[in-house]
Amino acid sequence: MELFADIIIDISHNKLDQTFQYRIPPELQNVLEPGSVVEIPFGRGDRLTKGYVMRVTDIPSCPLEKMKQVKGIVTDLVGGDSKLIALALWMRDYYGSTTVQALRTVLPFRQKASPKKKKTVVLRISKAEAEEKLEFYKKKHQSARARLLEALLEEGILPYEAVTGSLKITSSVLKTLEEQGVLTCESEQIYRTPAMLQRLQGEKTGQDTFSLNGEQREIVEAIGKEWDSCGFAQYLIHGVTGSGKTAVYMELIEMALLRGEQAILLIPEIALTYQNVIRFYHRFGDRISILHSRLSKAERYDQFERARSGDIDVMIGPRSALFTPFQKLGIIIIDEEHETSYKSESIPRYHARETGKKRAMLEKAKLVLGSATPSLDAYYEAQQGEGRLFRMTTRALGGSLPEVCTVDMRKELKEGNRSILSRTLSGKIGECLEKKQQVMLFLNRRGYAGFVSCRSCGHVIKCPHCDVSLSLHKNGRLICHYCGYEEPSVSVCPKCGSPFIGGFKAGTQQIEEMVKRAFPDAGVLRMDADTTKGRDGHAEILRAFGNHEADILIGTQMIVKGHDFPHVTLVGILAADLSLNAGDYQASERTFQLLTQAAGRAGRGREPGKVVIQTYDPENYALVCAAKQDYESFYNQEMHHRALAGYPPAGDMMAVHCASENQQQLEIAVDYLAKFIRQIAKKRQAVVIGPADEAVAKVNDIYRKAIYLKHKEQRVLTSIKNLVEQYVEINSGFQEIMISFERK
């Protein structure tokens, strides 16, 4: 029976987003499979090019006499992986993208960089033969050959660069001696090592093997008992800050390695990489590697090559590390799974948690999610019986959670303090400095750009239709980025009449200057986008603060996630309301998570910790629950609001993002698209919101709009997405419009 292969051409060609069918020659019929990389004749002149096998079938799609044949399997490139191909196809269908876009996301290691080679010259004859030839070369005045042979007699092996450099031997001399069997020129690929790992090489390993406490041991043993019998399994570890989730991760990874399997550990941001890598390097040595956005293309390629060849067993990195080409993947761990950085902003707009679950299912691996503040989505799944929930309620090294006090900034204003630092926080900073302890000041800037609030009473101007804050635009209008509702801005508070109403304007740099004036003898570090532009900017600041080279660290959310500084006894949270009033249905969830994580940085050493939360809305349930570190209460209240409004995870939601350089063309296209969506959504009883401007309506001269859909069932939104893709494809008016889909 003759077989045929549906092949997509090299994924570097964006316009070739379709499969072409080829005949499979007899010698490859038992070898070729989905995921294989093949060489095929394509286009005019049948030039040979690379392609990926999507499917093998016995049904031809065109007359056999017109069908070309697969030339062969590509063996000098990274090999295919049918499970990663299957993952890409699932991402294409679930998130909405072209096949090429999905493949280029999942298979980045195929964008091959030039390998780094180590070349050597090796003597291949005996010492006696070499000495005899040396005398001959000297007698014949063949000085170059004699010079090279003398050096080889002394060393045996010489670096190629030294031979052609200091010895001044030409390639023709080397070629002649190689043909005569005197020597060989050998080449060995060497991997580029990321700078972070280079600094750790030479350190002792096996140091991080302290005993697990009862809660940690219970989780490890429970997962271990199920490891070999259940195939895919999902677990959620809900552990308070400082409960020792990292130690559990290391034990689970060790469990995988002992079974000959490999592990992927996802962390949300590069800022979290440094401390994690140190701990894991101490435990696993050079069997680990890392990925992050600041690696060069060549360094990135080499880490994937090492994984593919079995040179490493553990990969640590942000969401892109999920696609590490391990052949025997046993476990995927997603630390701080609630973090928004796990969602991609480029097409396909995948989420690492959902995609990690799909990959674990394909690989029959374990998926472990961990957080002190689990996303409502993950916790809801666990409550519904999708996976097993573990709780860690105590700090691993003893001690209690920090003491939290909330400062009402409305009272501070009434009593004459217009500074961003409350008197309570200023006093506690002074106390810490006297005791030679450290302080972290967290500026909660997420969502700061838009909303308008009153500093006297805390009132925030919200959309009457969507229960999110209105965003202030430069034209003086307040706009909802879900439904498009707008109204003029205000100069006095509509609730209390105060003139102190507007947006928040202080940034980390202004706060740094203010702190230095208030505490001139304190060493101050600032960690934000400006101070971390360098290649290892995050790591250098964290290292300096960890070594107590500064007393106060000021920063945005990057300073409050996952770091462990034992000398930090005070955390000040400035402007807690900013993220609370972002124009997003997840604003309360994000705020609770940020504040709880920030509070968890204090008191992780021997000294007890204190946290000061500054707010204009101290009664808000998200702030109250964060101050108490009470996740269950927050979850129950937030889920009640989500259920009433039909927001995830009580229901499902999808955004259709549209963008174009031509504003008028975008307006017309989005109106047509919205009408079509409403027609098909009405039959399926789905809710359509918008179209409306995105939160940032114009970026790099690209105008952006969005349409939102809500329904109880995920499959209904998927069916609408599929119909929208078909509608866009057959209507030429959308050719200049960039359209993408996002699962909320």
N, C-alpha and C positions, 0 to 999 in steps of 0.2 A: 504494500500500500504506500503510495507516494504521499509525502507530507509537505506542508507549506508553512512559511513563517510570515506573520504580520510584523513588520519592522518599522520603527520610527527612526528617521534619519538623525544623525548627530545633533544632540540637543543644543549645540551652539548656534544652530540655524533656527531662529525664532519663527520664521515664516513657514517652516515645514512642520506644522502641527497636524500631521495626519500619518496614518500608517500606509506602507506599501507592501504588497505581498510578493514573496520570492519563493522559488522552488528550493527545497532542501536536498542537497546531493546525498546519495546513499551512504557515503562514509560519515556523514554528520547526523544522520537521522536518529541515532541513539545518544547523541551528544548534545545537540542543540536543545535549549529549553528557555522558557521566559526568563529574561534577565541577562541572557548571553549577549556579549558584545561581538558583533560580526563585521566582516568586511564585505561590501556589496558593490556591484557596478551601478552607477546612478547618473542620470542626466545624459546630455549629449556626449558622445565619445565614450560612454560607459566608464567614466573615471571612477576609481575605487574610493569609497568613502566609508565612514564608520556608522553603524546603526545599532539599535537596541531591539532585541526580540521581545515583542509584547505578548504574542500568542503563537502557539503551534497548532495547526489544524489539518484535517484531511480534506477540507472543502475548498476548492479553488475559487477565487473571486473574479477571475478573468480567464480568457482562453489560454491554454497551456503554452501554445506556440508564441504568445506575446509576453510570457512571464520570464523574467531573468532569474538567474540562479545565485544563491549565496556562494561567495568566493571561499570564505573560510572563517574560522574563529580568531579574533584578535587575542594574542597571548602576551604581548609586551606592554599592555595597558592594564589598569586595574580591572579585575574580573567582574562579571555581572553578578548580581545578587537578586534572585527572583523575589525574595521577601521584601527587599527595599523597593523593587519595581512595583510590587503589589501595593505597598504602602503609598507610593506616589499616585497610583491610579485611584486609590481610595480618597486621597487628599483632593485630587482633581474633582471627583464627584461630590464630595461632602462640602468642601469649602468653595468650589467654583474657581476654575482656572483652566488654562490650556494644558495639554499633556506635557508639552515642553517645559512650561513653567513649573509644574509639579516635579518633573524629573530633575530639573536643574536645582531645585530646592533639596531634594532627597539625595542626589548624587553629586554634591559639590566636588568630591574628590576626583571626579572624572575630568575636571578642568585642570589638566595636568601642568604642573610647573616643571621647569628643567631640573632633573635630579642632580644632586651634588655628588660628585665622584671623587674618590681618593685613588690616585694612580701611583703605582710603584713599579720599579724595575728590579727583577729577581734573577740572580745567577742560577743557571740550569745545568752547569757541568761541574765535575768534581774539581777539587782544589788543585790536584796534579795537572789535569787538563787545562785549567785556567792559567796556571803558572807557565805551562808550555806555550800556550797561545800568547801570553803576555810577552815572553821573550821574542816570539815571532813578530808581534806587532812593533816592538821596539827596534828589531833588526831592520824591518821594512819602513821605519820612520812613520808608522801610522799612529801618530801621537794621540789623537782623539780616542781611538779604540783602546790604546794602552792606558790612558788616563782613566777611562771608565772601568776597565777591567781591574786596575789596581784598587779603585774604590770599592768595587763589588767583592774583591777578595778580602777586603778588610771588614765590610759590613754585611755582605750577603744580600741584603735588600736595601734599596735606596728610594727615597721619594722622587717621583717623576720631576717635580718642580726643581729639586736640587740638581738632578742630572742635566736638565736643559738650562738651568740657571747658572749656579756657581761652577759646575763642571764644563759648561758651554758645549754640550753634546747635541748635535743636530738630529732631527727626526730621521734623516736618511741613514745615519750611522746606526741608530737604534734598530731601524728596520732591517738593515743588512745583518747585524749580529743576531737578531731574532730569527731571521731566515736560516742562519747557520746553526741555530740551536744553542747558541751561547747563553742567551738570556730570554726572558719573556717580559712583556709589558702588561701588567695586570691592572684591572680596574674594579673597584669595589664601591658600591653606593653607600654613602653615609648620610644619616638623617640630621637635619638641622634641629637643634634643641632650643626650645623657647627660653628666653633670658631668665624667666622665673625659675625654671628647673635647673638651669646652669648654676644659679646661686646656691641651690640646695645640694648639688652633687658633691659627694665627699662627706656629707653629714652622716652620722650613724642612723641606721634604720632600726625598726623594731622597738622604738621607745614608747609608742602610744598603745600600750597593752594593759592599761589599768583594769581592775576588776569591775564588772558591771554591778549595778545595784539591783534590787529586786524587780522594779518595774522594767528596767532595760532587759534583764535576763528573761523575764516572762515573755516579752515580745519576740526576742530572738529565738527562744525555744519553740514558741507557738508557730512561727513561720517555718522554722527548721523541720518540724514534724510534718508539715504539709508539702514540703519542697518537692519531693520526688513523686508524689502521688497525684497532685492536682493540676499539673501543667500550668496554664495561665492562672494567676490569682492576683487580686488587687487588695492593697492594705492602706489604711489611712492612720498615721500616727499623729495624734493631737497631743502635743506636749508643751507645757508652759515654757516660757523663755528660760534657758539655762537648765532644762531637764535632761540634757545629754542625748539628743537625737543623733548627733554626729557619731557618737560611740556605737549606737545601734546600727547606723549605716555601715560602719567599718566592719562590725561583726557579720553583717549580712553579706557584705562583699567578700569577706574571708570565706564564708560558707560557699559562695559561688565559685571562688577560685579553687577551693579544695575539690570541687566536682568537675574541674576542668572547664568551667564556664567563665564568661567575661561580664563586666559590669559597666554601666553608664551612670554617672552621678551628675544630675543637672543642678546648677545653682543659678540664681536669677541674674546677677550682674557681675561685671569684671571686678567691681569694688569688693565683692565677697570672695574672690578667687584666692587671694594671697594666704589668708589664715587657713583656709581649707586645704590648700595644696601642701602647706607645711605639715599639717597633721597627717594627711594621707601619705605624703612622701616618707615620713618617719615610720609609718606602718608598713607600706608596701614597696618602698624603694623605687627603682627605675622601672617597675612594672606599670607605673601610672604615667599618663601624659595629660596635657591640658589643651583646651581651645579657648580662645577669646578673640574679640573683634580686632585687637591690635596686633595679632600675629600677621606676618607677611604672608602672601599667597604661597610662597615656597614652604615656609614653616608649617602652614596649615595643611598643605598637601602631604608633607612628610609625616605629620601625626596620623593622618588617615592611612597612609601607606604602612606605618608601623602597626596600626590596628589590624589592617587587612592581612598582613604577613604573620600576625601572632606575636610580634615583638613586645606588645604591651597587652595588659588584661583589663585595665581600668582607665576610662576616659572621664575627665572632669571638665565641665564647661557650661556655657549658657545653652539656649534652646537648640542651636545648630549641632551641638554634640550628640543630640538624639539620633542623628543619622550616621554615627560612627559605624563603619562597615565590619563589625565583629561577626565572625562566623558562628560562634557558639554563645550567643548572648543569653545570660541567665537571669539578670536582674536590671531593672531601670529604677533609679531612685530620683525623685523630684523633690528637692529640698525647698522650703518656703514656697510650696506649690500655689499659694494664693497670689503671688506676684504678677503684676500686669506685664512685666517684661517677657513673660513666657508666651505672649501673643505676638505673632509676626505682623508688622505693618506693611509688608510687601506681599504681592500675590504669589501663591495662595496665602490668605490670612489665617494660617493655622495656629492652633493653640497647642503648646507642648504637652499639656496634660491629656487632652483628648487624643492627640497623635501618638503620644507615648503609650497610651492604653492600647491603641490599635496595633502598634508595633509589638508590644508585649504579647498580644493575642496571637499575632502571626508567628512569633518566635517561641510561643509557649513558655514565656518568661514571667517573672514576678514583677509587678509594678507596686512600688512603695511611694506613697505621698506623705510628706511631713510638713507640719506647720504648727506654730503656737496659735495662729489665727486662721484656721482653714477657710478656704473659699466656701461660700454658701453652696456652690455647685458640688464640690467634693463632699462636704458634710451631708448634704441632702442625699447624694448617692449612697453614702454609708448608712444613713438612716433608713433608706429604702431597701437595704439589703444587698446593694451592689458593692461587694467587698467587705472586709472586716475592719472594724474600728478599734484602735488601741488608744488608751489615754495614759499620759505621764503627768502626774499632778504635783511632783516635787522636784526641786532643783537637785541636780546630780551631785554637786559638791556640798550639799547642805545649805543652810541659810533660808531665809524667807524671801518672798517677793517684795519689791520695794514699797515703801510708804508713799502714797500718792496724795497730793493736795491740789485742788482746783482753784485757780484765782479768777475771779470775775473782773474782767478788764473794764466793764462798764462802771464799776465802783471806783476803780483806779482813776478813770477819767473824771468822774464827779469830784474826786478828792484832789484833783489838780495834777496827777501824774500822766503826762502825755507821752512818756517814753515807751518803747516796745518792751522794755524790761520792767516787770512789776517790782514793787518794793520787796515782796516776799522772795522772789527769785534772786534779786540783787543781794539780799542778806544771806541767803544760803550759799551763793557763789563765794562770797567773802569768807564764810565759815569753812568751806572746803579748801580754799587756798591756804588758809591759816594752818590747816591740818596736813598740807602737802598732798591733798587728794586731787583727782581730776574731774573735769566737768565736760559734759557734752551739751551743746545748745543746738536744738533741731528746729530749723525753720520749715514749717509745713507749707511748702509753696505749691503743692500739687493742686491745680484748679484755681490758682490765685488770679489768673488774668481776667476773668470775666465778671464775677458776681459783684453786686453792690449791697453793702450792709451798713447798718447804723451803729456807730460806736457807742451811742448812748443807751439804746435799748436792745440791740442785737438783731433787730428785724432785718430779714433778707427778702428782696423782691423776687418773687417766683412766678413761673408760668401758671396761669389758672387752669391749664389743660393737662399738663404733663408732670406736675409735682417735682419740677427741677428748677434751679435758679435761672433767672434770665442773665444773659451775658451782655456786658457793656461794650459797644462798638465805638469806633472813632467818630462816627457821625452823630453820636449822642443818643443812639437808639438802644433800647434793651431788647434783646432777641432770644427766643427759645430755639435751640439747635436740634430739637426733635420735631416740632410741628411748624415752626416758622412764625409763631405769634410774636408780635413786637409792640412796643409802646415807648414813648419818650422817656428819657432819663429824668431823674429828680434831683433837686438841690436841697430839699428838706425831707426828713423821714415822714412817710405817710401815716405812720403809726403813732409817733410821739412828738413830731414836729421839730426834732433836733436838726441843726445844720451839719452835725458831724456824720455825714453819710457819704459813702463813696467806696472806691476800691482800695486794696492794700498795696502800698508802694515800696515798702522796705525790702531790701534784698540782703543776701549774705555779706556782701562787701560793706554795706552801711552798718550792719550789726557788728561786724568785726571792728570797724572804726569806733563804734559806740562802746564796745566792751574794752578795747584798749585804753580809751579815755577813762573809763570807770575803774579799771584794774590795770594800771600802767606797769606793775611789776610782774604780771602774769605772762607766760608764754602762750601765744594764741596761734592756732592753725586753722585755716579755712579750707573746706573740701567741697568743691562744687565743679561745675563744668569748666570754669575758667582755670582753676588750679590743677586740674587733672588732665590737661591736654597732652602732656608728654606720654611717651610709650609706657612707662611704668609709674605714671603719676599717682594713681590710686594706692599702689603698694608702698610707695615712698612715704606718703602722708600717714598711712596706717602704721607703717613700721616706726616712724618717728614718734607718733603718739603712743604706740605700744611700748616704746622704750622710755616713756615719760620725758621726752625732749620738749614737750609743751604741756601746759596745764589745762587749757581749754580748747576743745575742738568744735568749730562751728560748721554746720553744713545742712544740706537738704536731705532728702530721704536716703541717699546713699550711705549716710553715716550710721543709720539706725538698724540695719538689717544684717543680722548674723554675726556681728563683731563681738569679741569677748575681751574686754579690757578690765582686769581685776581691780585697778586703782580708780575706776570711775564710780563715784558714789552719788553723783547728782546728774540728772538729766532735766534740762529745761525745754519745754515744748512751746515754741512761740507761734501764736496765731493758729491755734488748733482748728479754728472754724474754716480755714481756707479750703481744705479739701472737702469739708462737710457740705459746702455750698457750691461745689462744682456742678455744672449743668449736666449731670449724669445720674441715672437711676441707681448706680452703684456707689454714689458718693458717701452714704453712711457706712457702707461696708469698708470702703477704702480708708475712711477716717478711723474707724475702730481698729483696723489692722495696723495702720501706721502708728497710732498712739500706743497701742499695746506693745508693738515691737519696740518702739522708742523707749517706753518705760522699762522694758526688759533689759536694756543695756546697763541699768544702774544696779549696784550691789551684787555683782557677780563674783566678787572676791570675799575676803574675810569681813570687811566692813559693811554694815547695812546700807541699803540704797534709798535715795529719796528722789521723787519726781514731782516737778511743778508743771501743771498744764494750765496755760493761759488761754482764756476763751471769752467770747462775748455771748455765749449761749450755754452756760453751765448745766442747764436742765435737760439738754438734749440726751436722749437715751444712748446714743453712740458714745458720747463723752462720759456719761455716767458709768456705762458698762466697761469702757476702757480703763477708767480710773480704778474700778474694782477688779479688773482682769477677769471679768465674768463673761466668757464666751457664750455659754448656754442661754443666758438671758438676752444677750444681743441677738443671737440666732433666732430665738423665738419671736422677738418683736419685729425684727427685720423681715422674716418670712411672712409674717402677718401682712405687712405693707406690700410685699412683693405679690402675694396671692390676690390682694384686692386690686392691684394694678395690672396683673397678668405678666409681670416681669420674671425673667429667669431667676432661680430654677423652678419657680412655680409654673411657669409656662416657658415657651421658647421664643426667641427673638432673633431676627436677622436684619442686617443693614445692607442696603444696596448703595455703594459709593460711586459717584459719577464725577469726572473731572475733565476739564478741557482748557486750552489756552483761549478759546473763543467764548466769551461770556454769553453772548446772545445765542450762539449755537447750543451751548450747554442748557440754557433756560428752555429752549424749544424741545430739545431731546429729552430732558428730564420730565417735562410736562407730558409728552407722549408716553414715556415709560411709566409714569405714575398712573395714567389712565388705563394702560394695559394691565398693570399690576392690580389695580382696583377691580377690574373686570374678573380676572381669574381668582382674586382673593375672596371676592364676594361669594362665589360658588363654594368655596372651602371654609367660609366663615372665619377668615383671617382678618385681623385688624391692620390697616395701613395708616401710617403716620408720615406726614410730610407731603411733598419734598420740602426740605429746609437747607439753609446753608450749614456747612460743617462748622465745628467749633472754631477752626481757623479757616475762613472762607477762601483765602487766596494764599498760595505758597509758591514762590519762584514764578510768579506770573501765571500760575495754574489755578483756575477757579474750581471750587469744589462744592458739591451738594450731596445730600443723602436722602434716602427713603427708608423707612423702618417698617418691618412687618412683625406681628405678634400672633402666635397661635399656641394652643396647649400641646400640640404634637410636633415633634421634630420632622417627621416624614412629610408633613403637609408643607412646611417651609422649604424642604428639599425639592418637592414636586414643583412649587412655584419658581424656585431658582432655576430648575431645568427648563421650564417654559420661557422664563425671561432670557436665558442664554440663547434659546432657539430664536426668539423674537428679535434679539439684538443681531444675531448672525445673518438673518435673512433681510434685514432692513439696512440699506446702505447709509442712511442718515446717521447711524451710530458709529461709523468707521473712525471718525475723529474724536470719539468720546471714549475715555478710559473708564471701564466699568469693572468693579470688583465687589465681592460679597464677603460679609463678615458675620460669623456666628457670634452672638452676644452671650 
